[in-house]
């Protein structure tokens, strides 16, 4: 399976399609599988690439401090290794932190940017509700248990009730590709240290901000605050959808996101 050597570690990635590159970055604890509802659709128009960030999936998991800056540089290193000069970037949650940092540190490599269910970090974000925070910070170490608790706050109750097979598929994948607790904690520490509010206006690339209106992990007001601070950005909100809105409303998100990356006017 495809690995590349980047910044002293092996990064795992998958890709489908051809054309302009689009890189997908998952959130805390996640790997490329988080985007399996996106890759086939995007591959009809682009070279769709999803990576496992350091500490997750099938990438290396050094027991050393991680930073969002390092993870953004990992994305740049992946592009370099694949011979890709510029790429569009899609990041969700912590992946959105990485995507923002990539935009700030490697602007010459960025085409368009899509920020999903994320924030600019720091003291002026709307915090995670206490019940959700407990899920993210109080891990049991058992992958199946932790993932079910995570899913319960990451999607709407209606989606959980109507599509139990999506949860079971995701749990099966993650149990088969577990993340060590230390690596999760390393990622979490990096995410908690992220704060770019004072620099976010520097992003020059076209930006689409997408968010579920019932997000119980990163409240939707954070999307509005991001939108207010990134000049020229576009905001699309998905009603009746939670933190993982791009799974709950995959077809609608894919349509909006693909149109945006093609330079068309998104609708939502």
C-alpha positions in Angstrom: 0.0 0.0 0.0 1.2 3.5 -0.7 3.5 5.2 1.8 5.9 8.1 1.3 8.8 9.2 3.5 8.1 12.7 4.8 9.8 14.6 7.6 11.4 11.5 9.1 8.2 9.4 9.1 6.2 7.2 6.8 2.9 8.7 5.7 0.1 6.5 4.3 -2.2 7.8 1.7 -4.8 6.6 -0.9 -5.8 8.2 -4.1 -8.3 7.9 -6.9 -8.9 9.7 -10.2 -6.8 12.1 -12.1 -6.6 15.8 -12.8 -6.1 18.6 -10.4 -5.1 17.3 -6.9 -7.5 17.5 -3.9 -6.0 16.5 -0.6 -8.4 15.4 2.2 -7.3 15.7 5.9 -9.3 13.9 8.6 -9.9 15.1 12.1 -8.6 14.0 15.5 -8.0 10.3 15.6 -9.3 9.8 12.1 -7.6 8.4 9.0 -8.3 8.4 5.3 -11.4 6.2 5.7 -13.3 9.2 7.1 -13.5 10.4 3.5 -14.7 7.2 1.8 -18.0 8.9 1.0 -16.1 11.6 -0.8 -13.2 9.9 -2.7 -15.3 8.2 -5.4 -17.3 11.3 -6.2 -14.4 13.6 -6.3 -12.3 11.2 -8.3 -14.7 11.7 -11.2 -13.4 15.2 -11.5 -10.0 15.4 -9.6 -7.1 13.4 -8.4 -8.5 12.8 -5.0 -5.9 12.0 -2.2 -6.6 11.2 1.4 -3.9 10.8 3.9 -3.5 9.4 7.4 -1.9 12.1 9.5 1.0 11.4 11.8 -0.2 9.4 14.8 -3.2 7.8 13.0 -4.2 5.1 10.6 -1.3 3.4 8.8 1.1 6.3 9.1 3.9 6.3 11.7 3.0 7.2 15.3 6.1 8.5 17.0 5.7 9.0 20.8 6.9 12.6 20.6 5.1 15.9 20.8 3.1 16.8 17.6 2.2 20.2 16.4 -0.3 21.4 13.8 2.6 23.1 12.1 4.4 19.8 11.7 1.3 18.2 10.3 0.8 21.0 7.8 4.4 20.5 6.7 3.6 16.7 6.4 1.0 17.6 3.8 3.4 19.8 1.9 5.9 16.9 2.0 3.4 14.5 0.7 2.7 16.9 -2.3 6.4 17.2 -2.9 6.9 13.4 -2.8 4.1 12.9 -5.3 5.4 15.6 -7.6 2.3 17.8 -7.1 3.0 21.6 -7.3 -0.4 22.8 -6.1 -3.4 21.2 -4.6 -6.9 22.0 -3.3 -7.2 21.1 0.4 -10.2 19.8 2.3 -9.9 19.6 6.1 -12.4 18.5 8.8 -12.2 19.5 12.5 -8.5 19.1 13.5 -7.9 18.5 9.8 -9.3 21.9 9.3 -6.6 23.2 11.7 -4.0 21.5 9.6 -5.5 22.9 6.4 -5.5 26.5 7.8 -1.9 26.1 8.9 -1.0 24.7 5.4 -2.6 27.7 3.8 -0.5 30.0 6.0 2.8 28.1 5.8 2.6 26.9 2.2 0.4 29.4 0.3 2.2 28.8 -3.0 1.1 25.1 -2.9 -2.6 25.8 -2.2 -5.3 26.1 -4.8 -8.7 26.3 -3.1 -9.5 25.5 0.5 -12.5 23.9 2.1 -12.8 24.1 5.9 -15.3 21.6 7.4 -16.6 21.7 11.0 -13.6 23.6 12.3 -12.5 26.8 14.0 -9.5 29.2 14.2 -8.7 28.0 17.7 -7.7 30.1 20.7 -9.8 31.9 23.3 -12.4 33.4 21.0 -13.9 30.1 19.7 -17.3 28.8 21.0 -16.2 25.9 23.1 -17.2 22.3 22.8 -20.2 21.4 25.0 -19.2 19.7 28.3 -20.8 16.4 27.4 -18.9 16.3 24.1 -15.7 17.4 25.7 -15.9 14.5 28.1 -16.1 12.1 25.2 -13.0 13.5 23.6 -10.9 13.8 26.7 -11.9 10.7 28.7 -11.0 7.8 26.5 -11.4 4.2 27.8 -8.7 2.8 25.5 -11.1 0.3 24.0 -11.5 1.3 20.3 -15.1 0.1 19.9 -16.4 1.7 23.1 -14.6 5.0 22.4 -15.8 5.1 18.8 -19.4 4.5 19.7 -19.3 7.3 22.3 -17.6 9.6 19.7 -20.2 8.8 17.0 -23.0 9.5 19.4 -22.0 13.2 19.7 -20.7 13.6 16.1 -23.9 12.8 14.2 -27.5 13.7 14.8 -29.7 11.3 16.8 -31.8 10.8 13.7 -28.9 9.7 11.5 -27.7 7.4 14.2 -31.1 5.8 14.5 -31.8 5.6 10.7 -28.3 4.5 9.5 -26.8 2.2 12.1 -24.9 0.4 9.4 -22.7 3.5 8.8 -21.6 3.4 12.4 -20.9 -0.3 12.3 -18.8 0.0 9.2 -16.8 2.8 10.7 -16.3 1.0 14.0 -15.2 -2.2 12.2 -12.6 -0.2 10.2 -11.2 1.6 13.1 -11.0 -1.5 15.3 -9.1 -3.1 12.5 -6.8 0.0 12.3 -6.6 1.2 15.9 -4.9 4.3 17.2 -2.7 3.9 20.3 -3.9 6.0 23.2 -0.6 7.9 23.4 -0.9 8.9 19.7 -4.4 10.2 20.2 -3.2 12.2 23.2 -0.3 13.6 21.1 -2.8 14.7 18.5 -5.2 16.1 21.1 -2.4 18.2 22.6 -1.5 19.6 19.2 -5.1 20.5 18.5 -5.5 22.2 21.9 -2.5 24.4 21.2 -3.8 25.6 17.8 -4.6 29.3 17.5 -4.5 31.3 14.3 -7.2 33.9 14.8 -4.8 36.8 14.4 -3.4 35.4 11.1 -6.4 33.9 9.5 -7.1 37.0 7.4 -3.8 36.3 5.6 -5.2 33.4 3.7 -5.5 34.5 0.1 -6.9 31.4 -1.5 -10.6 31.0 -2.2 -12.2 29.5 0.9 -15.4 27.6 1.4 -16.5 27.1 5.0 -18.9 24.2 5.5 -20.6 23.2 8.7 -23.5 21.2 10.1 -26.0 23.3 12.0 -26.5 20.7 14.7 -22.8 20.2 15.4 -22.3 19.2 19.0 -18.5 19.1 18.8 -17.6 22.4 17.1 -20.6 24.6 17.5 -21.8 26.2 14.3 -21.1 29.8 15.5 -17.4 29.0 14.9 -18.1 28.7 11.2 -19.6 32.1 11.2 -16.7 33.6 13.1 -14.3 31.9 10.6 -16.3 33.4 7.7 -16.2 36.9 9.3 -12.4 36.8 9.6 -11.4 35.3 6.2 -11.9 37.9 3.5 -14.0 36.7 0.5 -14.8 33.3 2.1 -18.1 31.5 1.4 -20.2 29.9 4.1 -22.5 26.9 3.5 -24.5 25.5 6.5 -26.1 22.1 6.4 -29.3 21.8 8.4 -30.2 18.7 10.3 -26.6 17.6 10.3 -23.9 17.3 13.0 -20.2 17.4 13.2 -19.8 14.7 10.5 -22.2 16.4 8.2 -20.1 15.3 5.2 -21.1 11.8 6.0 -24.7 12.5 7.0 -25.2 14.7 4.0 -22.5 13.3 1.7 -24.3 13.7 -1.6 -25.2 17.3 -0.9 -21.8 18.2 0.5 -20.0 16.6 -2.5 -22.1 18.5 -5.0 -21.4 21.9 -3.2 -17.7 21.2 -2.7 -17.0 19.9 -6.2 -18.7 22.9 -7.7 -16.6 25.2 -5.4 -13.4 23.5 -6.4 -14.3 23.9 -10.1 -14.8 27.6 -9.5 -18.5 27.4 -9.8 -20.9 29.2 -7.5 -21.8 26.8 -4.7 -25.3 26.2 -3.6 -26.5 24.6 -0.5 
